[in-house]
Amino acid sequence: MNSLSMKVLMNNAWKIARNGQKRFGGKVTDYLAEAMKIAWKLYKELKAKKGGRIAAIAPWFIRKTFGHESMVQQIGVSTYNVKKETAKAYLIEAVAHEGGINIVNTFWAPKSVCI
């Protein structure tokens, strides 16, 4: 798990804990342990749904690489297959299913932008 994944996971846990505090009262830290379990479970479910190794790719990287906002949407709903891996990057095959057609995009992405 890279630092971006951990940051996203912890941010989600704190959001869940704050929601618990607003809803039931008390201190945010009272809810943090259970919120971390929930956030971890959601992260693992998303990773499994997206293909197993990558849960998401930073939207700014997709915008920079493909140059269009519709690609951010399309890549975001795709399943990710890691074809090759180097020390610093993945060769990702993103498969989107739209209208009965598989749309395949293959690109290199640094591990630092993959969650």
Biotite code that builds the C-alpha atoms (Angstrom):
import biotite.structure as struc

atoms = struc.array([
    struc.Atom([0.000, 0.000, 0.000], chain_id="A", res_id=1, res_name="MET", atom_name="CA", element="C"),
    struc.Atom([1.501, 3.340, -1.018], chain_id="A", res_id=2, res_name="ASN", atom_name="CA", element="C"),
    struc.Atom([1.238, 6.629, 0.862], chain_id="A", res_id=3, res_name="SER", atom_name="CA", element="C"),
    struc.Atom([-1.604, 7.898, -1.359], chain_id="A", res_id=4, res_name="LEU", atom_name="CA", element="C"),
    struc.Atom([-3.677, 4.815, -0.545], chain_id="A", res_id=5, res_name="SER", atom_name="CA", element="C"),
    struc.Atom([-3.047, 5.248, 3.170], chain_id="A", res_id=6, res_name="MET", atom_name="CA", element="C"),
    struc.Atom([-3.912, 8.944, 2.988], chain_id="A", res_id=7, res_name="LYS", atom_name="CA", element="C"),
    struc.Atom([-7.213, 8.229, 1.218], chain_id="A", res_id=8, res_name="VAL", atom_name="CA", element="C"),
    struc.Atom([-8.000, 5.439, 3.671], chain_id="A", res_id=9, res_name="LEU", atom_name="CA", element="C"),
    struc.Atom([-7.338, 7.641, 6.721], chain_id="A", res_id=10, res_name="MET", atom_name="CA", element="C"),
    struc.Atom([-9.294, 10.589, 5.274], chain_id="A", res_id=11, res_name="ASN", atom_name="CA", element="C"),
    struc.Atom([-12.273, 8.309, 4.702], chain_id="A", res_id=12, res_name="ASN", atom_name="CA", element="C"),
    struc.Atom([-11.985, 6.919, 8.237], chain_id="A", res_id=13, res_name="ALA", atom_name="CA", element="C"),
    struc.Atom([-11.996, 10.413, 9.729], chain_id="A", res_id=14, res_name="TRP", atom_name="CA", element="C"),
    struc.Atom([-15.035, 11.379, 7.613], chain_id="A", res_id=15, res_name="LYS", atom_name="CA", element="C"),
    struc.Atom([-16.891, 8.290, 8.813], chain_id="A", res_id=16, res_name="ILE", atom_name="CA", element="C"),
    struc.Atom([-15.908, 9.051, 12.436], chain_id="A", res_id=17, res_name="ALA", atom_name="CA", element="C"),
    struc.Atom([-17.089, 12.680, 12.112], chain_id="A", res_id=18, res_name="ARG", atom_name="CA", element="C"),
    struc.Atom([-20.411, 11.491, 10.696], chain_id="A", res_id=19, res_name="ASN", atom_name="CA", element="C"),
    struc.Atom([-20.793, 9.140, 13.667], chain_id="A", res_id=20, res_name="GLY", atom_name="CA", element="C"),
    struc.Atom([-20.025, 11.957, 16.076], chain_id="A", res_id=21, res_name="GLN", atom_name="CA", element="C"),
    struc.Atom([-22.582, 14.276, 14.442], chain_id="A", res_id=22, res_name="LYS", atom_name="CA", element="C"),
    struc.Atom([-25.224, 11.571, 14.436], chain_id="A", res_id=23, res_name="ARG", atom_name="CA", element="C"),
    struc.Atom([-24.744, 10.078, 17.910], chain_id="A", res_id=24, res_name="PHE", atom_name="CA", element="C"),
    struc.Atom([-22.724, 12.667, 19.884], chain_id="A", res_id=25, res_name="GLY", atom_name="CA", element="C"),
    struc.Atom([-19.503, 12.215, 21.830], chain_id="A", res_id=26, res_name="GLY", atom_name="CA", element="C"),
    struc.Atom([-15.957, 12.694, 20.560], chain_id="A", res_id=27, res_name="LYS", atom_name="CA", element="C"),
    struc.Atom([-14.723, 11.898, 17.060], chain_id="A", res_id=28, res_name="VAL", atom_name="CA", element="C"),
    struc.Atom([-11.899, 9.783, 18.470], chain_id="A", res_id=29, res_name="THR", atom_name="CA", element="C"),
    struc.Atom([-14.495, 7.545, 20.162], chain_id="A", res_id=30, res_name="ASP", atom_name="CA", element="C"),
    struc.Atom([-15.615, 6.452, 16.695], chain_id="A", res_id=31, res_name="TYR", atom_name="CA", element="C"),
    struc.Atom([-12.223, 6.288, 14.985], chain_id="A", res_id=32, res_name="LEU", atom_name="CA", element="C"),
    struc.Atom([-11.377, 2.603, 15.581], chain_id="A", res_id=33, res_name="ALA", atom_name="CA", element="C"),
    struc.Atom([-14.671, 1.369, 14.133], chain_id="A", res_id=34, res_name="GLU", atom_name="CA", element="C"),
    struc.Atom([-14.471, 3.947, 11.332], chain_id="A", res_id=35, res_name="ALA", atom_name="CA", element="C"),
    struc.Atom([-11.039, 2.614, 10.324], chain_id="A", res_id=36, res_name="MET", atom_name="CA", element="C"),
    struc.Atom([-12.458, -0.916, 10.127], chain_id="A", res_id=37, res_name="LYS", atom_name="CA", element="C"),
    struc.Atom([-15.306, 0.344, 7.932], chain_id="A", res_id=38, res_name="ILE", atom_name="CA", element="C"),
    struc.Atom([-12.963, 2.384, 5.705], chain_id="A", res_id=39, res_name="ALA", atom_name="CA", element="C"),
    struc.Atom([-10.614, -0.603, 5.291], chain_id="A", res_id=40, res_name="TRP", atom_name="CA", element="C"),
    struc.Atom([-13.536, -2.876, 4.372], chain_id="A", res_id=41, res_name="LYS", atom_name="CA", element="C"),
    struc.Atom([-14.811, -0.350, 1.783], chain_id="A", res_id=42, res_name="LEU", atom_name="CA", element="C"),
    struc.Atom([-11.303, -0.016, 0.304], chain_id="A", res_id=43, res_name="TYR", atom_name="CA", element="C"),
    struc.Atom([-10.912, -3.797, -0.047], chain_id="A", res_id=44, res_name="LYS", atom_name="CA", element="C"),
    struc.Atom([-14.367, -4.110, -1.641], chain_id="A", res_id=45, res_name="GLU", atom_name="CA", element="C"),
    struc.Atom([-13.550, -1.367, -4.157], chain_id="A", res_id=46, res_name="LEU", atom_name="CA", element="C"),
    struc.Atom([-10.213, -2.993, -5.004], chain_id="A", res_id=47, res_name="LYS", atom_name="CA", element="C"),
    struc.Atom([-11.914, -6.352, -5.584], chain_id="A", res_id=48, res_name="ALA", atom_name="CA", element="C"),
    struc.Atom([-14.575, -4.721, -7.757], chain_id="A", res_id=49, res_name="LYS", atom_name="CA", element="C"),
    struc.Atom([-11.952, -2.908, -9.857], chain_id="A", res_id=50, res_name="LYS", atom_name="CA", element="C"),
    struc.Atom([-9.832, -5.969, -10.602], chain_id="A", res_id=51, res_name="GLY", atom_name="CA", element="C"),
    struc.Atom([-7.797, -6.666, -7.503], chain_id="A", res_id=52, res_name="GLY", atom_name="CA", element="C"),
    struc.Atom([-4.623, -4.574, -7.373], chain_id="A", res_id=53, res_name="ARG", atom_name="CA", element="C"),
    struc.Atom([-5.722, -1.002, -8.020], chain_id="A", res_id=54, res_name="ILE", atom_name="CA", element="C"),
    struc.Atom([-8.850, 0.608, -6.567], chain_id="A", res_id=55, res_name="ALA", atom_name="CA", element="C"),
    struc.Atom([-8.572, 3.967, -8.361], chain_id="A", res_id=56, res_name="ALA", atom_name="CA", element="C"),
    struc.Atom([-6.295, 6.273, -10.299], chain_id="A", res_id=57, res_name="ILE", atom_name="CA", element="C"),
    struc.Atom([-5.894, 9.965, -9.473], chain_id="A", res_id=58, res_name="ALA", atom_name="CA", element="C"),
    struc.Atom([-8.277, 11.971, -11.707], chain_id="A", res_id=59, res_name="PRO", atom_name="CA", element="C"),
    struc.Atom([-5.687, 14.679, -12.370], chain_id="A", res_id=60, res_name="TRP", atom_name="CA", element="C"),
    struc.Atom([-3.376, 12.053, -13.885], chain_id="A", res_id=61, res_name="PHE", atom_name="CA", element="C"),
    struc.Atom([-6.107, 10.781, -16.229], chain_id="A", res_id=62, res_name="ILE", atom_name="CA", element="C"),
    struc.Atom([-6.955, 14.353, -17.277], chain_id="A", res_id=63, res_name="ARG", atom_name="CA", element="C"),
    struc.Atom([-3.274, 15.058, -17.950], chain_id="A", res_id=64, res_name="LYS", atom_name="CA", element="C"),
    struc.Atom([-2.721, 11.789, -19.847], chain_id="A", res_id=65, res_name="THR", atom_name="CA", element="C"),
    struc.Atom([-5.888, 11.679, -21.958], chain_id="A", res_id=66, res_name="PHE", atom_name="CA", element="C"),
    struc.Atom([-6.778, 15.365, -22.098], chain_id="A", res_id=67, res_name="GLY", atom_name="CA", element="C"),
    struc.Atom([-10.556, 15.118, -21.807], chain_id="A", res_id=68, res_name="HIS", atom_name="CA", element="C"),
    struc.Atom([-13.009, 15.093, -18.904], chain_id="A", res_id=69, res_name="GLU", atom_name="CA", element="C"),
    struc.Atom([-15.043, 12.250, -20.434], chain_id="A", res_id=70, res_name="SER", atom_name="CA", element="C"),
    struc.Atom([-11.989, 10.002, -20.169], chain_id="A", res_id=71, res_name="MET", atom_name="CA", element="C"),
    struc.Atom([-11.853, 10.634, -16.416], chain_id="A", res_id=72, res_name="VAL", atom_name="CA", element="C"),
    struc.Atom([-15.424, 9.338, -16.198], chain_id="A", res_id=73, res_name="GLN", atom_name="CA", element="C"),
    struc.Atom([-14.761, 6.360, -18.490], chain_id="A", res_id=74, res_name="GLN", atom_name="CA", element="C"),
    struc.Atom([-11.519, 5.287, -16.802], chain_id="A", res_id=75, res_name="ILE", atom_name="CA", element="C"),
    struc.Atom([-13.147, 5.805, -13.397], chain_id="A", res_id=76, res_name="GLY", atom_name="CA", element="C"),
    struc.Atom([-15.833, 3.180, -14.050], chain_id="A", res_id=77, res_name="VAL", atom_name="CA", element="C"),
    struc.Atom([-13.427, 0.732, -15.714], chain_id="A", res_id=78, res_name="SER", atom_name="CA", element="C"),
    struc.Atom([-12.001, -2.455, -14.276], chain_id="A", res_id=79, res_name="THR", atom_name="CA", element="C"),
    struc.Atom([-8.219, -2.384, -14.057], chain_id="A", res_id=80, res_name="TYR", atom_name="CA", element="C"),
    struc.Atom([-5.907, -5.188, -15.133], chain_id="A", res_id=81, res_name="ASN", atom_name="CA", element="C"),
    struc.Atom([-2.200, -4.781, -14.424], chain_id="A", res_id=82, res_name="VAL", atom_name="CA", element="C"),
    struc.Atom([-0.367, -6.142, -17.481], chain_id="A", res_id=83, res_name="LYS", atom_name="CA", element="C"),
    struc.Atom([3.204, -5.279, -16.448], chain_id="A", res_id=84, res_name="LYS", atom_name="CA", element="C"),
    struc.Atom([4.841, -3.804, -13.395], chain_id="A", res_id=85, res_name="GLU", atom_name="CA", element="C"),
    struc.Atom([8.150, -2.019, -12.921], chain_id="A", res_id=86, res_name="THR", atom_name="CA", element="C"),
    struc.Atom([9.624, -0.614, -9.738], chain_id="A", res_id=87, res_name="ALA", atom_name="CA", element="C"),
    struc.Atom([7.796, 2.678, -10.221], chain_id="A", res_id=88, res_name="LYS", atom_name="CA", element="C"),
    struc.Atom([4.891, 2.104, -12.642], chain_id="A", res_id=89, res_name="ALA", atom_name="CA", element="C"),
    struc.Atom([2.091, -0.181, -13.802], chain_id="A", res_id=90, res_name="TYR", atom_name="CA", element="C"),
    struc.Atom([1.013, -0.936, -17.353], chain_id="A", res_id=91, res_name="LEU", atom_name="CA", element="C"),
    struc.Atom([-2.749, -0.782, -16.872], chain_id="A", res_id=92, res_name="ILE", atom_name="CA", element="C"),
    struc.Atom([-5.449, -2.095, -19.156], chain_id="A", res_id=93, res_name="GLU", atom_name="CA", element="C"),
    struc.Atom([-8.674, -0.278, -18.229], chain_id="A", res_id=94, res_name="ALA", atom_name="CA", element="C"),
    struc.Atom([-11.794, -1.992, -19.607], chain_id="A", res_id=95, res_name="VAL", atom_name="CA", element="C"),
    struc.Atom([-15.077, -0.051, -19.616], chain_id="A", res_id=96, res_name="ALA", atom_name="CA", element="C"),
    struc.Atom([-18.343, -1.744, -20.573], chain_id="A", res_id=97, res_name="HIS", atom_name="CA", element="C"),
    struc.Atom([-20.634, 0.721, -22.361], chain_id="A", res_id=98, res_name="GLU", atom_name="CA", element="C"),
    struc.Atom([-23.667, -0.245, -24.417], chain_id="A", res_id=99, res_name="GLY", atom_name="CA", element="C"),
    struc.Atom([-22.582, -3.862, -24.755], chain_id="A", res_id=100, res_name="GLY", atom_name="CA", element="C"),
    struc.Atom([-19.168, -2.817, -26.088], chain_id="A", res_id=101, res_name="ILE", atom_name="CA", element="C"),
    struc.Atom([-15.863, -3.212, -24.260], chain_id="A", res_id=102, res_name="ASN", atom_name="CA", element="C"),
    struc.Atom([-13.732, -0.101, -24.525], chain_id="A", res_id=103, res_name="ILE", atom_name="CA", element="C"),
    struc.Atom([-10.090, -0.859, -23.722], chain_id="A", res_id=104, res_name="VAL", atom_name="CA", element="C"),
    struc.Atom([-7.509, 1.782, -22.800], chain_id="A", res_id=105, res_name="ASN", atom_name="CA", element="C"),
    struc.Atom([-3.922, 0.717, -22.108], chain_id="A", res_id=106, res_name="THR", atom_name="CA", element="C"),
    struc.Atom([-1.492, 3.135, -20.458], chain_id="A", res_id=107, res_name="PHE", atom_name="CA", element="C"),
    struc.Atom([1.431, 3.392, -18.064], chain_id="A", res_id=108, res_name="TRP", atom_name="CA", element="C"),
    struc.Atom([0.668, 4.950, -14.686], chain_id="A", res_id=109, res_name="ALA", atom_name="CA", element="C"),
    struc.Atom([3.120, 5.733, -11.904], chain_id="A", res_id=110, res_name="PRO", atom_name="CA", element="C"),
    struc.Atom([2.470, 3.766, -8.732], chain_id="A", res_id=111, res_name="LYS", atom_name="CA", element="C"),
    struc.Atom([2.256, 7.057, -6.861], chain_id="A", res_id=112, res_name="SER", atom_name="CA", element="C"),
    struc.Atom([-1.055, 7.964, -8.580], chain_id="A", res_id=113, res_name="VAL", atom_name="CA", element="C"),
    struc.Atom([-2.633, 4.530, -8.105], chain_id="A", res_id=114, res_name="CYS", atom_name="CA", element="C"),
    struc.Atom([-4.720, 3.891, -5.012], chain_id="A", res_id=115, res_name="ILE", atom_name="CA", element="C"),
])
